[in-house]
């Protein structure tokens, strides 16, 4: 695998968890990485420092991906420093309510749907001019196994990620003729992430027991799938969803 040497990748929500691990992996493979963050400035700078210590290039850029002006400002900052963005990994996790549909308000469900789609819309719009101009691009969205396999209390997240998968397929169809691939990586439960804290030990043990590979995913497992989609050589997969769950659910 050649990696994406010399390319520029924007990883949203990259100060910790899957985003930080993905940023490090892409950097090691020769990509210049933009580490986007919302509030974790110190953590984002730590990710950048680690990448630079390995002899690779990275920069931290603050932006709320739900705000189009902030996203455009981030894209402009990257353009000024490194040119356009070649690879988009949209990983930033928008907060959501964990409760049953019966207990949920429309503001909680509709708000999550709006924020999920608005952030994907904003970051994609910001990177497309450069990708279409050069006739090459990689877009990878972070989905969730919950979009196809419901779990109690996760209706807001699962529904929003299902909408994101639908958007990805439409974009794959529209942008394919321009040399841009669009794919989704949909993890199951992942250790050491913000989502992991909503899983109690009993549920976790049941999930592990139901997983043929005998454990939950780690951020590195998800990052490997993302890097595969982002790679220069992976030019003929688009509109697909990679399920990273150790076989707990098979589609």
C-alpha positions in Angstrom: 0.0 0.0 0.0 1.5 3.3 -1.0 -0.3 5.6 1.4 -1.1 9.1 0.4 2.4 10.6 0.3 2.3 14.4 0.0 -1.5 14.6 0.2 -3.2 16.7 2.9 -5.8 15.0 5.1 -8.3 16.8 7.4 -9.4 14.6 10.3 -12.3 16.2 12.3 -12.5 15.4 16.0 -8.9 14.3 16.0 -7.7 15.3 19.5 -8.5 11.9 21.0 -9.8 8.4 20.3 -10.4 7.2 16.8 -9.6 10.6 15.3 -6.2 10.9 17.0 -5.3 7.3 16.1 -6.3 7.9 12.5 -4.3 11.2 12.3 -1.2 9.4 13.5 -1.6 6.5 11.1 -2.2 8.7 8.1 0.9 10.8 9.0 3.1 7.8 9.3 2.0 6.8 5.8 3.2 10.1 4.4 0.1 12.3 4.6 0.2 15.9 6.0 -2.5 15.9 8.6 -4.8 18.6 9.9 -5.9 17.7 13.5 -9.2 19.4 13.9 -10.6 19.9 17.4 -13.4 21.7 19.2 -12.2 22.2 22.8 -9.3 19.9 23.4 -6.5 22.3 22.3 -3.9 20.8 24.6 -4.8 17.2 23.5 -4.7 18.3 19.8 -1.3 19.9 20.2 -0.1 16.7 21.9 -1.2 14.7 18.8 0.6 17.1 16.5 3.7 17.0 18.7 3.8 13.2 18.5 3.4 13.2 14.8 6.2 15.8 14.4 8.4 13.8 16.7 8.0 10.9 14.3 9.3 13.1 11.5 5.9 13.7 9.9 3.8 16.9 9.3 0.7 18.0 11.2 -1.1 21.1 12.3 -3.9 21.6 14.9 -6.9 23.7 13.8 -9.8 24.6 16.0 -13.3 24.7 14.4 -16.8 23.7 15.4 -17.8 21.5 12.4 -21.5 22.4 12.9 -20.8 26.0 11.9 -20.2 26.6 8.2 -18.2 29.9 8.7 -15.9 28.1 11.2 -15.4 25.2 8.8 -14.7 27.5 5.8 -12.2 29.5 8.0 -10.4 26.2 8.8 -10.3 25.2 5.2 -8.8 28.6 4.3 -6.2 28.3 6.9 -5.2 24.9 5.5 -5.2 26.3 1.9 -2.9 29.1 3.0 -0.4 26.7 4.6 -0.5 23.5 2.5 -2.9 24.1 -0.5 -6.2 22.2 -0.6 -7.5 19.3 1.3 -7.2 16.0 -0.6 -8.6 13.6 2.0 -11.5 14.2 4.4 -12.0 12.0 7.4 -15.2 13.3 9.1 -15.0 11.7 12.6 -16.2 14.5 14.9 -18.9 13.1 17.2 -21.8 15.5 17.8 -23.4 15.0 21.2 -26.6 13.0 21.5 -29.2 11.9 24.0 -29.2 8.3 25.2 -32.8 7.5 26.0 -35.8 5.7 24.6 -37.9 7.2 21.8 -40.9 7.5 24.2 -38.8 9.6 26.6 -37.2 11.7 23.8 -38.2 15.2 22.6 -38.1 16.3 19.0 -35.4 18.7 19.9 -33.2 15.8 21.0 -33.9 13.6 18.0 -34.2 16.3 15.4 -31.4 18.3 16.9 -29.0 15.3 16.5 -30.1 14.7 13.0 -29.7 18.3 12.1 -26.2 18.6 13.7 -25.0 15.3 12.2 -26.1 16.3 8.7 -25.1 19.9 8.9 -21.6 19.1 10.0 -21.1 16.5 7.2 -22.6 19.1 4.7 -20.3 21.8 5.9 -17.0 19.9 5.9 -17.8 18.2 2.6 -18.7 21.5 0.9 -15.4 23.0 2.2 -13.2 20.3 0.7 -14.9 19.7 -2.6 -13.6 22.7 -4.7 -10.0 21.5 -4.4 -10.9 17.9 -5.0 -13.0 18.6 -8.0 -10.4 20.9 -9.5 -7.7 18.3 -9.3 -10.0 15.3 -10.2 -9.0 13.3 -7.1 -10.3 13.0 -3.6 -11.1 10.7 -0.7 -14.0 11.2 1.6 -14.5 8.9 4.6 -17.4 9.4 7.1 -17.5 7.7 10.5 -20.8 5.9 10.8 -21.9 3.4 13.4 -23.1 -0.2 13.5 -26.2 1.2 15.3 -27.5 2.6 12.0 -28.4 -1.0 11.0 -28.4 -2.9 14.3 -30.5 -1.0 16.9 -29.6 -1.0 20.6 -31.7 0.3 23.5 -31.4 4.0 24.1 -29.4 4.7 20.9 -32.2 5.9 18.6 -30.8 9.4 18.1 -27.3 8.3 17.2 -28.4 5.3 15.1 -30.9 7.3 13.1 -28.4 10.1 12.5 -25.7 7.7 11.3 -28.2 6.0 9.0 -28.9 9.4 7.4 -25.2 9.9 7.0 -24.8 6.6 5.2 -27.6 7.6 2.8 -25.8 10.9 2.1 -22.6 9.1 1.4 -24.1 6.9 -1.2 -25.7 9.8 -3.0 -22.3 11.7 -2.9 -20.5 8.6 -4.2 -22.8 8.5 -7.2 -22.5 12.3 -7.9 -18.7 12.6 -7.3 -17.4 9.4 -8.8 -17.1 10.9 -12.3 -14.8 13.6 -10.7 -12.4 11.0 -9.3 -13.7 11.4 -5.7 -14.6 8.3 -3.7 -17.0 8.5 -0.7 -17.2 5.7 1.8 -18.3 5.0 5.4 -16.5 3.2 8.2 -19.1 1.9 10.7 -17.6 0.6 14.0 -19.4 -1.4 16.6 -18.5 -0.7 20.2 -14.9 0.8 20.5 -12.7 0.9 23.6 -11.2 4.1 24.7 -13.7 6.5 23.1 -16.3 8.9 24.3 -19.0 6.5 23.1 -17.5 3.7 25.2 -18.5 5.5 28.5 -22.2 4.9 27.8 -21.8 1.1 27.8 -21.9 -0.5 31.3 -19.7 -3.5 32.1 -22.6 -6.0 31.8 -23.5 -4.8 28.3 -19.8 -4.8 27.3 -19.3 -8.4 28.5 -22.4 -9.5 26.5 -21.0 -7.7 23.4 -17.6 -9.4 23.8 -19.2 -12.8 24.2 -21.2 -12.2 21.0 -18.1 -11.2 19.0 -16.3 -14.1 17.2 -13.0 -12.3 17.5 -13.5 -12.2 21.3 -13.0 -8.5 22.1 -14.4 -5.0 21.3 -12.8 -2.9 18.6 -9.8 -0.6 19.4 -9.3 2.8 17.8 -6.5 1.3 15.8 -8.8 -1.2 14.2 -11.1 1.6 13.0 -8.1 3.7 11.9 -6.8 0.9 9.7 -10.2 0.7 7.8 -10.2 4.5 7.4 -6.6 4.5 6.1 -7.5 1.8 3.6 -10.3 4.0 2.1 -8.0 7.0 2.1 -5.2 5.3 0.3 -4.0 6.4 -3.1 -4.2 2.8 -4.4 -7.8 2.2 -3.3 -9.4 3.8 -6.3 -12.3 1.5 -7.2 -14.4 1.3 -4.0 -17.0 4.0 -3.4 -20.5 4.1 -1.9 -19.5 1.3 0.5 -19.7 0.8 4.3 -16.9 -1.1 6.1 -18.3 -2.7 9.3 -15.6 -2.9 12.0 -17.1 -5.0 14.7 -15.2 -8.3 15.0 -18.0 -10.2 13.4 -20.6 -9.3 16.1 -23.0 -8.5 13.3 -22.5 -9.7 9.8 -24.2 -8.0 6.8 
